[in-house]
């Protein structure tokens, strides 16, 4: 049988000069290789049956949040109902927005709200960047032994209870305390720091710095280990010094961690530490020290006006939620990093 022109033509060679293998002919009308069949999507029942041991580990945290976080949210209904001790847990009479109108028209509440915003803003502005600075400084330390000593000293205040910290502040800042003794040694007069309203914010923010900055460096030091070393080498080749490497390589490398923690801190902007303020303040410093949490304590538990306190607490929670959502949206639009 004579060969046709196509059969006698030499097969083309590949890039190495070897003859390409002949492809098997496909009969006319025969179906070619179709798409691979998709794997069946696994249902949540099958996943739970397979990994039920892992899912069971989340049972205790879920119960905790259900009882102590989501369950108490039902009690917010008393912000719209009149609550009387000994009556119904959810209030006895529907009053609508009466308690909300009360605190909106109450000048004392807005004074307390301003104190909370100022104290929370100062804490955020001062305490947020300092852990970043300390982490960058520790990252430059080459003496490993010295670095561990500094880290241990800076972490230690975090493990002290608020009562101990306030007790130390009272001893240091009293009229006969260490600080006033140093002032007197230089010829100055003693200052009653804890009785002067103008000193309360400085005392509070200073104690927060001492207690939280060292602990806050842990996440940033962990984030610094993920920065690629080749970026530093490229920056050194381009002639960048240590400051430019920090600005153009290190800070962009830990930016996602920074933005995540910033959004979380903004969420707790109005939740200024209740325990420390309650232990530090007194009637002489109410002008600058009284915040929403301590005001709620006096109005709700001391004065037994729980419905009014619930309305203020609900307002505070809504403001915090709006701030978290706004900060998360701004972070996602401007930086590309967000919590969700």
C-alpha positions in Angstrom: 0.0 0.0 0.0 1.6 3.3 -1.0 2.3 5.9 1.7 0.6 9.2 1.5 2.4 12.5 1.6 1.5 13.1 5.3 2.8 9.8 6.4 6.1 10.1 4.6 6.8 13.6 5.8 9.5 13.7 8.6 8.3 14.5 12.1 9.4 17.9 13.4 12.3 18.0 15.9 12.2 19.7 19.3 14.6 22.3 20.7 17.2 19.6 21.5 17.3 18.3 17.9 15.5 15.0 18.8 12.6 13.8 16.8 9.3 14.5 18.6 7.3 11.4 19.5 4.4 10.6 17.2 1.0 11.4 18.7 -1.6 8.7 18.5 -4.2 9.4 15.9 -7.7 10.1 17.0 -10.5 8.5 15.0 -13.0 10.8 13.5 -16.0 11.2 15.8 -14.1 9.9 18.9 -14.4 12.1 22.0 -11.2 13.7 23.2 -9.9 13.8 26.8 -12.6 15.6 28.7 -12.3 17.8 31.8 -11.3 16.1 35.0 -14.3 15.2 37.2 -14.7 17.6 40.1 -14.3 16.2 43.6 -17.5 16.1 45.5 -17.7 18.9 48.1 -17.5 17.6 51.6 -20.5 18.4 53.8 -20.1 19.7 57.3 -21.5 16.5 58.7 -18.8 14.5 57.1 -16.1 16.9 58.2 -17.4 16.9 61.8 -17.6 13.1 61.8 -14.0 12.9 60.6 -12.5 15.6 62.9 -14.9 15.6 65.8 -12.0 15.4 68.3 -10.6 18.7 67.0 -14.1 20.4 67.0 -14.6 19.2 70.6 -11.7 21.4 71.7 -13.8 24.5 70.8 -16.7 23.3 73.0 -15.5 24.9 76.2 -14.7 28.3 74.7 -18.1 28.3 73.0 -19.9 27.6 76.2 -17.9 30.3 78.0 -18.8 32.9 75.3 -22.4 31.8 75.3 -22.8 32.1 79.1 -20.7 35.2 79.9 -20.6 37.2 76.6 -23.8 36.5 74.5 -26.2 35.6 77.3 -25.8 38.9 79.2 -26.7 40.8 76.0 -30.3 39.8 76.6 -30.2 42.0 79.7 -29.9 45.1 77.5 -33.6 45.1 77.2 -33.8 46.8 80.6 -32.4 49.9 78.9 -36.0 50.3 77.5 -37.9 48.9 80.5 -38.2 50.1 84.1 -36.3 47.6 86.3 -37.2 47.3 90.0 -35.2 45.1 92.5 -37.2 42.0 93.3 -39.3 42.3 90.1 -38.9 40.7 86.7 -35.3 40.2 85.5 -36.3 41.9 82.2 -38.1 44.9 83.7 -41.7 45.5 84.8 -42.8 48.3 82.5 -41.9 49.4 79.0 -40.6 53.0 79.0 -39.1 53.3 75.5 -36.3 55.8 75.0 -36.8 57.5 78.4 -33.4 56.5 79.9 -31.6 57.3 76.6 -33.1 60.8 76.7 -32.1 61.1 80.3 -28.4 60.7 79.7 -28.4 62.6 76.5 -29.8 65.6 78.4 -27.6 65.0 81.4 -24.5 67.4 81.4 -22.7 65.1 83.9 -22.7 62.3 81.5 -21.2 64.3 78.7 -18.5 65.6 81.1 -17.7 62.0 82.0 -17.8 61.0 78.3 -15.3 63.8 77.5 -13.0 62.5 80.3 -13.2 59.0 78.9 -12.4 60.2 75.3 -9.5 62.3 76.5 -8.0 59.5 78.7 -8.6 56.9 76.1 -7.1 59.1 73.4 -4.0 59.8 75.4 -3.5 56.1 76.2 -3.8 55.2 72.6 -1.5 57.9 71.3 1.2 57.2 73.9 0.9 53.4 74.5 0.4 52.2 71.0 3.6 53.4 69.3 6.0 52.7 72.2 5.9 48.9 71.9 6.8 49.3 68.2 9.8 51.5 69.1 10.9 49.2 71.9 10.6 46.2 69.6 12.7 47.9 66.9 15.4 48.8 69.5 15.5 45.3 70.8 15.7 43.9 67.3 18.9 45.9 66.8 20.6 44.5 70.0 23.2 41.9 69.1 24.1 40.9 72.6 21.6 38.0 73.2 22.1 37.9 77.0 21.5 41.6 77.3 18.5 41.4 75.1 16.9 38.7 77.3 17.6 40.8 80.5 15.9 43.9 78.9 12.9 41.8 77.8 12.4 40.2 81.2 12.5 43.5 83.0 10.1 45.1 80.5 7.7 42.1 80.7 7.6 41.9 84.5 5.1 44.8 85.2 2.4 43.1 83.1 2.2 40.2 85.5 1.5 42.5 88.5 -2.1 42.9 89.5 -3.8 46.3 89.3 -4.1 46.5 93.1 -0.3 46.1 93.4 0.4 48.7 90.8 -1.9 51.2 92.4 -0.4 50.5 95.8 3.1 51.2 94.4 1.8 54.4 92.8 0.3 55.6 96.1 3.6 54.9 97.9 5.7 56.6 95.3 3.5 59.7 94.8 2.3 60.4 98.3 3.6 63.6 100.1 6.2 61.5 101.9 6.8 59.2 99.0 10.0 58.7 96.9 9.1 61.2 94.2 8.4 64.1 96.6 11.6 63.2 98.6 13.6 63.6 95.4 11.8 66.9 94.6 12.5 68.1 98.2 16.2 67.1 97.8 16.5 69.6 94.9 14.8 72.3 96.9 11.3 72.0 95.6 8.0 71.6 97.4 6.0 68.4 97.7 3.2 67.9 95.2 0.0 66.0 96.1 -0.1 64.1 92.8 -3.1 62.0 93.7 -5.2 64.9 95.0 -4.6 67.2 92.1 -7.0 66.6 89.1 -4.5 68.1 86.6 -2.0 65.3 87.5 -4.4 62.3 87.3 -4.1 61.8 83.5 -0.3 61.9 83.6 -0.2 59.4 86.5 -2.7 57.1 84.7 -1.0 57.1 81.3 2.5 56.8 82.9 1.4 53.7 84.8 -0.1 52.2 81.6 3.1 52.8 79.8 5.1 51.1 82.5 2.8 48.1 82.8 1.9 47.4 79.1 4.7 48.5 76.8 7.0 45.6 77.5 4.3 43.0 77.0 3.2 44.7 73.8 6.6 44.1 72.1 6.0 40.3 72.0 3.8 40.4 68.9 6.0 42.9 67.1 9.2 40.9 67.8 7.4 37.9 66.4 6.4 39.9 63.3 10.0 41.1 62.8 11.2 37.5 62.4 9.0 37.2 59.3 10.7 40.0 57.4 12.7 38.6 54.5 16.5 39.1 55.0 17.0 39.5 51.3 15.2 42.8 51.5 17.8 44.1 53.9 20.6 42.9 51.6 19.0 44.6 48.6 18.6 47.8 50.7 22.2 47.7 51.8 23.3 47.2 48.2 21.3 50.3 47.2 23.2 52.2 49.9 20.5 52.4 52.6 21.6 52.9 56.2 20.0 51.5 59.2 17.3 54.2 59.5 16.3 53.8 55.8 16.2 50.0 56.2 13.9 50.5 59.2 11.6 52.9 57.4 11.5 51.2 54.0 11.8 47.5 55.0 11.1 46.8 58.6 8.0 49.0 59.2 6.3 47.9 55.9 7.0 44.3 56.9 5.2 44.5 60.3 2.5 46.9 59.0 -0.3 44.2 59.0 0.4 43.4 62.6 0.4 47.1 63.5 -2.9 47.8 61.7 -4.6 44.8 63.3 -3.6 45.8 66.8 -4.5 49.4 66.1 -8.1 48.4 65.1 -8.4 46.3 68.2 -7.1 49.1 70.4 -9.6 51.5 68.8 -12.4 49.1 69.7 -11.5 49.4 73.3 -11.1 53.2 73.1 -13.9 54.0 75.5 -13.3 51.0 77.8 -10.7 52.8 79.9 -9.4 50.6 82.7 -12.1 50.5 85.4 -10.1 48.9 88.2 -7.2 51.3 88.0 -9.3 54.4 87.8 -11.6 53.2 90.6 -8.6 52.6 92.9 -6.8 55.8 92.0 -9.5 58.4 91.9 -11.2 60.3 94.7 -13.8 63.1 95.0 -11.0 65.6 94.6 -10.1 64.3 91.1 -13.5 63.5 89.8 -13.1 66.5 87.4 -10.6 64.7 85.2 -10.7 61.1 86.6 -14.3 60.1 86.4 -14.9 57.9 83.3 -17.9 56.1 81.9 -17.1 52.8 83.7 -16.8 54.4 87.1 -19.9 56.5 86.5 -21.9 53.4 85.6 -20.6 51.8 88.8 -21.9 54.7 90.9 -25.2 55.1 89.1 -26.0 51.4 88.6 -24.7 49.6 91.7 -24.3 52.3 94.3 -27.5 54.3 93.4 -29.4 51.2 92.2 -30.5 52.7 89.0 -29.8 49.7 86.7 -32.0 50.7 83.8 -30.2 54.1 83.4 -26.8 52.4 83.7 -27.9 49.8 81.1 -28.9 52.6 78.6 -25.5 54.2 79.0 -23.6 50.9 78.7 -25.6 50.1 75.5 -24.7 53.5 74.1 -21.0 52.9 74.9 -21.1 49.5 73.2 -22.7 51.0 70.1 -20.0 53.7 69.9 -17.3 51.1 70.2 -18.8 48.9 67.5 -19.1 51.9 65.1 -15.4 52.8 65.8 -14.2 49.2 65.2 -16.1 48.9 61.9 -14.9 52.3 60.7 -11.3 51.7 61.6 -11.4 48.3 59.9 -12.9 49.8 56.8 -10.4 52.6 56.6 -7.5 50.1 57.2 -8.8 47.9 54.4 -9.2 50.8 51.9 -5.9 52.6 52.7 -3.5 49.8 53.7 -5.1 46.6 52.5 -5.1 45.0 55.9 -8.1 44.3 58.1 -9.6 42.0 60.7 -12.2 40.6 58.2 
